[in-house]
Amino acid sequence: MAENIPVPQLTTEAARAAREVLLEQERALRYPESFGASEALALGCAAIDLVPEYESGYSVTITRERDGVRVFQWVADDKGERNLLFAEGKRQAALAAGHAGPWAQLEAAVAGDLDAIWARVPDEVPACGAFPIRVGDDWVATIAVSGLHDGLDHEVILRALERTLGVRVSRWDAPVA
């Protein structure tokens, strides 16, 4: 199944730089006080509002991590169960890495071994499209987007979080899947 995912050719230097940007994104995009069902709805709707700006649809899920309950789910008309499967795989990869979805991909690129990280797809998909929702330092939920390519799932998440939190973050300039 890993052959279905376009694997970018990341240089060690580009991966290191992208990893630093990802850490900065994770530090900046945090909820100050709480994240519950109302905040999940607002964040999910902010992600859905961006659909017209992309060439295809995508799925959006938000999972509360204390009990694994999916508190928000939406699937565009042109997407289906496969996207939900990949969104969950992205979430699992993020949880395993302790960071947003592409973290393991960036770490593997730094180490020079990108091939090995794709072995667990679709159970773990170390790609753009899963992001921790933190309140302070606590990881309370995960938003996952699936259906776009070339890092655009991550871009949707960043834009939705920026809108709901009123914060802007920088982007990396590297080909990250």
C-alpha positions in Angstrom: 0.0 0.0 0.0 3.0 2.3 0.6 3.5 2.5 -3.2 0.3 4.6 -3.4 1.9 7.5 -1.4 4.2 9.8 -3.4 7.5 9.8 -1.4 9.3 13.1 -1.8 13.1 13.2 -2.1 14.1 15.2 1.0 17.7 16.3 1.6 19.0 16.0 5.1 19.3 19.8 5.3 15.7 20.4 4.0 14.4 17.8 6.5 16.2 19.5 9.4 14.8 22.9 8.4 11.2 21.5 8.0 11.5 19.8 11.3 12.3 23.1 13.0 9.4 24.8 11.3 7.1 21.9 12.4 8.2 22.3 16.0 7.5 26.1 15.8 4.0 25.3 14.3 3.3 22.9 17.2 4.4 25.5 19.8 2.3 28.3 18.3 -0.9 26.5 17.4 -2.2 25.7 20.9 -5.4 26.4 22.6 -4.9 28.6 25.7 -7.6 27.3 28.0 -9.7 24.4 26.7 -10.7 22.3 23.7 -14.1 20.6 23.8 -16.9 19.8 21.4 -17.6 23.4 20.6 -14.0 24.1 19.7 -13.9 20.9 17.6 -16.9 22.0 15.7 -15.4 25.4 15.0 -12.1 24.0 13.9 -13.7 21.3 11.7 -16.0 23.9 10.1 -13.0 26.2 9.5 -11.3 23.3 7.6 -14.4 22.5 5.6 -14.8 26.2 4.6 -11.4 25.9 2.8 -12.6 23.1 0.4 -13.5 25.5 -2.5 -9.9 26.7 -2.6 -8.6 23.2 -3.5 -8.9 21.1 -6.6 -10.5 18.2 -4.8 -12.3 17.5 -1.5 -10.9 15.8 1.6 -12.0 14.3 4.9 -11.6 15.9 8.3 -11.6 14.1 11.6 -11.0 15.3 15.1 -10.4 12.7 17.7 -10.4 13.3 21.5 -7.4 11.5 22.8 -8.4 10.7 26.4 -10.9 8.2 25.1 -10.4 7.9 21.4 -13.8 9.3 20.5 -14.1 11.0 17.1 -15.8 14.3 18.1 -15.9 15.6 14.5 -16.0 13.9 11.1 -16.8 15.2 7.6 -16.1 13.6 4.2 -16.4 15.5 0.9 -18.7 14.0 -1.7 -15.7 12.9 -3.8 -14.0 11.1 -0.9 -14.8 8.0 1.1 -13.8 5.3 3.6 -10.2 5.1 2.2 -9.6 8.7 3.2 -10.9 8.0 6.7 -8.5 5.0 6.9 -5.6 7.1 5.9 -6.6 9.9 8.3 -6.6 7.4 11.1 -3.2 6.1 10.0 -1.9 9.6 10.0 -3.3 10.1 13.5 -1.6 6.9 14.7 1.8 7.9 13.2 1.5 11.3 14.9 0.7 9.7 18.3 3.6 7.2 17.9 6.0 10.0 17.1 4.7 12.5 19.7 4.4 15.1 17.0 2.5 16.1 13.9 2.1 13.5 11.1 5.2 14.2 9.0 7.6 14.1 12.0 8.7 10.5 11.4 9.2 11.2 7.8 11.4 14.2 8.6 13.4 12.2 11.2 13.9 9.4 8.7 15.1 11.9 6.0 17.6 13.3 8.5 18.8 9.7 9.2 18.9 8.9 5.4 16.3 6.1 5.5 13.0 7.1 4.2 12.0 3.7 2.8 11.6 2.0 6.2 8.9 4.4 7.6 6.4 3.5 4.9 6.3 -0.2 6.0 3.3 0.2 8.4 0.9 2.0 5.9 -2.1 2.2 6.3 -1.9 1.5 10.1 0.6 4.3 10.5 1.0 6.9 7.8 3.9 9.2 8.6 2.7 12.0 6.3 1.2 15.4 6.3 -2.3 15.5 7.6 -2.4 14.9 11.3 -1.7 17.6 13.9 -1.8 17.6 17.7 -4.4 19.8 19.3 -2.9 20.9 22.6 -4.1 22.9 25.5 -0.9 24.2 27.0 1.4 21.2 26.9 -1.4 18.6 27.0 -2.2 16.8 23.7 -6.0 16.6 24.0 -7.1 15.8 20.5 -5.8 15.2 17.0 -7.1 16.8 13.8 -6.5 14.7 10.6 -7.1 15.6 7.0 -6.9 13.2 4.1 -7.5 13.5 0.4 -5.1 16.1 -1.0 -1.4 15.6 -2.0 1.9 17.4 -1.8 1.5 18.5 1.8 -1.8 20.2 1.2 -3.5 18.2 4.0 -1.1 19.8 6.4 -1.8 23.2 4.9 -5.5 22.8 5.4 -4.9 22.0 9.1 -2.6 25.0 9.5 -5.0 27.4 7.9 -8.0 26.1 9.9 -6.0 26.4 13.2 -4.7 29.9 12.2 -8.3 31.0 11.6 -9.7 29.6 14.9 -6.7 30.7 17.1 -6.0 34.0 15.4 -2.3 33.1 15.0 0.0 32.9 11.9 2.8 30.4 11.6 5.6 30.0 9.1 5.7 27.2 6.4 8.5 25.0 5.3 10.0 25.1 1.9 10.6 21.3 1.3 8.8 18.5 -0.5 7.1 16.7 2.4 4.4 14.1 1.7 
